[in-house]
């Protein structure tokens, strides 16, 4: 149960004092160590020169990945576009979450993410529903902590041949930190001017010759710049989390390695629906002229969640040099949330702000009008979800007809369960009535908020079983020509039940049903997906390739706010891609360019009543460019650009034919450069500077309103301070959005959900490594 407003304020202030005290003491630890080191140095007759280099020269380079082939392969030798984002880039940019990390791939664009409570992105103009962690699929609802990320692999385009039912736009695989043989420890503190407070601990090493361990922990208790202003005071939104991730690796001999990892996460995240668009009465929309920090929900809009991810890997090398990999994973998440969100505007001021009949008689409309009046509704979700994933694969090299090959053969089972309840705060839950409407003036201070009781309006329970069989082969036909070919069979079965307790009219009127309405869900389908590509070395510096890939993705039934969406045929997609990869001047300049045509059939989407419908057919045609530059020792530049021409070719009602899917910019570019001094007294001093440009985007599929383009600049400076022995302290400070650009990252598909970008933010981190 939530505390009272006064109790929450007192508790928050006391907590700040305690946290501030231990963080101050943590900053003092390195100073004491440094002082002790200096004392020892003074008493030593002869000093040895201590040479400390902060980071590797090529710290943004990563040449190998498994996500596109199933085996470790040089990404320059396969006919697909694969990007790898390493941990060092995360540290240099001070990325706060996975969305920040993925911004380094221009083909990846942001989406709403349920008011910031989930990780949600688009890849090549298509929404991405799955996130992979160490090759295991989990829901996009999984908010992985950046403290546990070793690298992130982004495969652009369909990846169904290996991974089954994934988005045709591409896939994201997060590689987590694993146990290491050499002992290493780090402690990191992150702070910013708006109240961020985060502590991260990382420890790894050997327990014996055969056993290594790692444990990564983080805790956060932060405030953000967004705030709710009421007659009772101002309430900043807060982010709280605790993550503990221990892992063990056991290598009894040269042929076997066993690894087990557990990640336990508890989070309390604000649900922030952002700002709104205002209609001038002639269907001309503009973003509401209100302070950037103003949140239009309540101080109770929070998602509480508990997540557990258990993974087991067994890698066995056969005597003939082939490798068998067995993987098993179990992911479970429970969460409940509550939110006061805007669902309608009003044409007239109601005579009685507390009377639903007066409110709804004042002319509710599907947008905010120039009077700035909005109707809010309180609703809730209570969800329990789990994913069980088991796979086994065999990979190895062989020769056939004088041609060298690398073969992958694999099978996997993915079982998903979800139990979900939707709730709405109603005026009279046991009689015909409306939701408990609340009118606010978005330009004025809110009246006092209270957390309302919600009634369950629908309950769904589903189980999905998916089975896949894959085979993929990379043939080295000549010294210059490689061919990648793959085939996969998928089968899925869906069973479940949905129960509605109310009938819903326009998301406004909820009428209780005398007898609950139940729909039984029973659906199954199968599909065969293929992939074929060739890559040719024109010379030692330039390679060209062409590829064709297919994907398969079921359209699962869903229930949103009591609205049930039926069973549909699965979505299929195909992509043709051509491109080249180059490396000049001894790898000092690397460049990749690809052009693609991606077509989707039987695409699902939401209508105006939150019901899932089949939109029809969409296309994405585009160009992706990536490059790295390292001409000077210590200089690293990473750049990416994406052009996306996305179109709804055929819609269910024909009204959206030719429109652009929402949240998809035509152009996006990302540039980041850093320089770290390598020698002399200032060795370890580094500087970083970056920029991200995102073109204007439509806010809905009807293309009735637009989010403006924006460019955000970031800057950072760091210094590796050598202490005693192997110990060093990395001090990092920076400014995000240093021009204080007002920008909007995404739309939630309607005029009431416009995500607000962060203002200029000063931050500081201290990382002790030993």
Buried (B, 14 or more C-beta within 10 A) or exposed (E): EEEEBEEBBEEBEEEBEEBEEEBEEBBEEBEEBBEEBEEEEEEEEEEEEEEEBBBEEBBBBBEBBBBBBBBEBEBBBBBBBBBBBBBBBBBBBBBBBBBBBBBBBBBBBBBBBBBBBBBBBBBBBBBBBBBBBBBBBBBBBBBBBBBBBEBBBBBBBBBBBBBBBBBBBBBBBBBBBBBBEEEBBBBBBBBBEBBBBBBBBBBBBBEEEBBBBBBBBBBBBBBBBBBBBBEBEEBBBBBBBBBBBBBBBBBEEEEBBBBBBBBBBBBBBBBBBBBBBBBEEEEEBEBBEBEBBBBBBBBBBBBBBEBBBBBBBBBBBEEEEBBBBBBBBBBBBBBBBBBBBBBBBBEEBBEEBEEBBBBBEBBBEBBBBEBBBBBBBBBBBBBBBBBBBBBBBBBBBEEEEEEEBBBBBBBBBBBBBBBBBBBBBBBEBEEEBBBBBBBBEBBEEBBEBEBBEBBBBBBBBBBBBBBBBBBBBBBBBEEEEBBBBBBBBBBBBBBBEBBBBBBBEEBBBBEBEEEEBEBEBEBEBEBEBBBBBBBBBEEEBBBBBBBBBBBBBBBBBBBBBBBBBBBBEBBBBBBBBBBBBBBEEEEBBBBBBBBBBBBBBBBBBBBEEBBBBBBBBBBBBBBBBBBBBBEEEBBBBBBBBBBBBBBBBBBBEEEBEEBBBBBBBBBBBBBBBBBBBBEEEEBBBBBBBBBBBBBEBBBBBBBBBBBEBBEBBBBBBBBBBBBBEEBBBBBBBBBBBBEEBEBBBBBBBBBBBBBBBBBBBEBBBBBBBB
